[in-house]
Amino acid sequence: MTRYDRRTWLLAACLSALAGFVDAVGFLKLGGFFVSFMSGNTTRLGVGLFNHGRDAAIAAGLLGLFVAGVVLGASVGRLADPDRRPALLALMAMLLGTAAGAAMAGADRIAVVLMAVAMGSENAMFERDGEIHIGLTYMTGTLVKMGQRIAAACFGGDRLGWLPYALLWTGLALGACAGAAIYPLLGLHALWIAAGVSAILAIVTLAARREARAA
């Protein structure tokens, strides 16, 4: 993460906030399941297998949909390279906008399916050589790296090396707060906000890409 410039840090933080927003909306809709945090769903799957079969089935379904989203995102990213980021943001806008439309039509299950796929696809945003260099929808590894950088700073290393990881976590936390605040007012219609943000980011990143090419 520390190898990226400030624009990339800001984009990553915005995308983490978007993930937190959508995950909070999904969590409240599903009553304790996640559309982006698959570690939590894995725990729900394990517990559900021995206590509540329906919970296990929901968790397993969300896990499968998320992986399908990762496959979709990675495929789109490969096809669109070097315009990976605008293409993936446009994909997310389409998926989240369709999810919002499905919710308006009363098809909440379809909306949840598309939310999980969208969150999976987001993780291909910072893929390089087949590896994800910045995780956007999960923070355990990010917090570990932040702690490592803080320890390094205490021993004379980069004093601000921990900051990008703190920025990512803060983005996710603030996005989750926003989703939790807005869901009681709008329900799944809050996904229109997420779709709009994705579309704006797609336009901004595409313009930045064209500017870089022209320079």
C-alpha positions in Angstrom: 0.0 0.0 0.0 2.8 2.4 0.8 4.0 2.1 -2.8 1.0 3.9 -4.1 0.5 7.7 -4.5 -2.0 9.8 -2.5 -4.6 9.7 -5.2 -4.6 5.9 -5.0 -4.8 6.0 -1.2 -7.8 8.3 -1.5 -9.6 6.1 -4.0 -9.0 3.0 -1.9 -10.4 4.8 1.2 -13.5 5.8 -0.8 -14.0 2.3 -2.0 -13.6 1.0 1.5 -16.2 3.4 2.7 -18.5 2.2 -0.1 -17.9 -1.4 1.0 -18.7 -0.4 4.6 -21.9 1.3 3.5 -23.2 -1.6 1.4 -22.2 -4.1 4.0 -24.0 -2.2 6.7 -27.2 -2.1 4.5 -26.9 -5.8 3.8 -26.2 -6.7 7.4 -29.3 -4.8 8.6 -31.4 -6.3 5.8 -30.3 -9.9 6.4 -30.3 -9.7 10.2 -26.7 -10.4 10.9 -25.2 -11.7 7.6 -22.7 -9.8 5.4 -22.5 -9.0 1.7 -18.7 -8.2 1.8 -17.2 -9.5 5.1 -16.8 -13.2 4.3 -14.9 -14.1 7.4 -18.0 -13.3 9.4 -20.1 -15.4 7.0 -17.7 -18.3 7.4 -18.2 -18.2 11.1 -21.9 -18.1 10.6 -21.6 -21.1 8.3 -19.7 -23.1 10.9 -22.1 -22.2 13.7 -25.1 -22.8 11.5 -24.1 -26.2 10.5 -24.4 -27.4 14.1 -27.2 -25.1 15.3 -29.4 -23.7 12.5 -29.3 -25.1 9.0 -31.1 -22.1 7.4 -28.3 -19.8 8.7 -25.7 -22.1 7.2 -27.5 -22.1 3.9 -27.6 -18.3 3.8 -24.0 -18.0 4.7 -22.9 -20.5 2.1 -25.0 -18.8 -0.6 -23.4 -15.4 0.2 -19.9 -16.9 0.2 -20.6 -18.4 -3.3 -22.0 -15.2 -4.6 -19.0 -13.2 -3.3 -16.5 -15.6 -5.0 -18.5 -15.3 -8.2 -18.2 -11.5 -7.9 -14.4 -11.8 -7.5 -14.3 -14.0 -10.7 -16.4 -11.5 -12.6 -14.3 -8.5 -11.4 -11.0 -10.2 -12.2 -12.3 -11.2 -15.6 -13.5 -7.6 -16.4 -10.3 -6.2 -15.1 -8.2 -8.4 -17.4 -10.4 -7.5 -20.4 -10.4 -3.8 -19.7 -6.7 -3.4 -18.8 -5.2 -0.7 -18.7 -8.6 0.9 -17.9 -9.2 -1.6 -15.1 -10.4 0.8 -12.4 -13.0 2.8 -14.5 -14.3 -0.5 -15.9 -14.7 -2.1 -12.5 -16.3 1.0 -11.0 -18.8 1.1 -13.9 -19.5 -2.6 -13.3 -20.2 -1.9 -9.6 -22.4 1.0 -10.5 -24.4 -1.2 -12.8 -24.7 -4.1 -10.3 -25.7 -1.8 -7.4 -28.0 0.3 -9.6 -29.7 -2.9 -10.7 -29.9 -4.1 -7.1 -31.6 -0.8 -6.1 -34.0 -1.2 -9.0 -34.8 -4.7 -8.0 -35.5 -3.5 -4.4 -37.9 -0.9 -5.8 -39.7 -3.7 -7.6 -40.0 -5.8 -4.4 -37.3 -8.3 -5.5 -35.2 -8.0 -2.3 -33.5 -11.4 -2.8 -32.2 -10.4 -6.2 -31.0 -7.1 -4.7 -29.0 -9.0 -2.1 -27.5 -11.3 -4.7 -26.3 -8.4 -6.7 -24.9 -6.7 -3.6 -22.7 -9.7 -2.8 -21.6 -10.0 -6.4 -20.7 -6.2 -6.5 -18.7 -6.5 -3.3 -16.8 -9.4 -4.6 -16.0 -7.6 -7.9 -14.7 -4.6 -6.0 -11.7 -6.5 -4.7 -10.2 -6.8 -8.2 -9.7 -3.0 -8.2 -6.0 -3.2 -7.1 -5.0 -6.5 -8.5 -1.5 -6.8 -10.0 0.1 -9.9 -11.5 -2.8 -11.9 -10.2 -2.5 -10.7 -6.6 -4.7 -8.3 -4.6 -2.4 -5.6 -3.2 -5.1 -3.6 -1.4 -8.0 -5.4 0.2 -11.1 -3.2 0.3 -13.8 -5.2 2.0 -11.9 -6.9 4.8 -9.7 -5.2 7.4 -8.0 -7.9 9.5 -4.9 -7.9 7.3 -5.0 -4.1 7.0 -5.0 -3.8 10.8 -2.2 -6.3 11.1 -0.1 -4.3 8.6 -1.0 -1.0 10.4 0.3 -2.5 13.7 3.5 -3.7 12.0 4.1 -0.2 10.5 3.5 1.4 13.9 6.1 -1.0 15.5 8.5 -0.2 12.7 8.1 3.5 13.3 8.9 3.0 16.9 12.2 1.5 15.9 13.2 4.2 13.5 11.3 3.2 10.4 8.9 5.3 8.3 7.0 7.4 10.8 3.9 7.6 8.6 4.0 4.1 7.0 0.9 3.1 9.1 -1.2 6.0 7.8 -2.5 4.4 4.6 -3.8 1.4 6.5 -5.5 3.6 9.1 -7.1 5.5 6.3 -8.5 2.3 4.8 -10.0 1.2 8.1 -11.4 4.6 8.8 -13.1 4.6 5.4 -14.8 1.3 6.1 -15.9 2.3 9.5 -17.3 5.7 8.4 -19.1 4.0 5.4 -20.6 1.4 7.8 -21.8 4.3 10.1 -23.4 6.0 7.1 -25.1 2.8 6.0 -26.5 2.1 9.4 -27.8 5.7 9.7 -29.5 5.7 6.3 -30.9 2.2 6.2 -33.8 3.0 8.6 -34.8 5.8 6.4 -34.4 4.3 2.9 -34.0 0.5 3.3 -32.5 -1.1 0.2 -33.2 2.1 -1.7 -30.0 3.4 -0.1 -28.3 1.4 -2.8 -29.0 4.2 -5.2 -26.5 6.2 -3.2 -23.9 3.5 -3.5 -24.5 3.2 -7.2 -24.3 6.9 -7.7 -21.0 7.1 -5.9 -19.6 4.2 -8.0 -20.6 6.0 -11.2 -19.0 9.2 -10.1 -15.8 7.4 -9.2 -15.8 5.7 -12.6 -16.1 9.0 -14.3 -13.3 10.6 -12.2 -10.9 7.7 -12.6 -11.5 7.6 -16.4 -10.8 11.3 -16.7 -7.6 10.9 -14.6 -6.6 8.0 -16.8 -7.1 10.0 -20.0 -5.2 13.0 -18.5 -2.3 10.7 -17.6 -2.2 9.4 -21.2 -2.2 12.9 -22.6 0.6 14.1 -20.4 
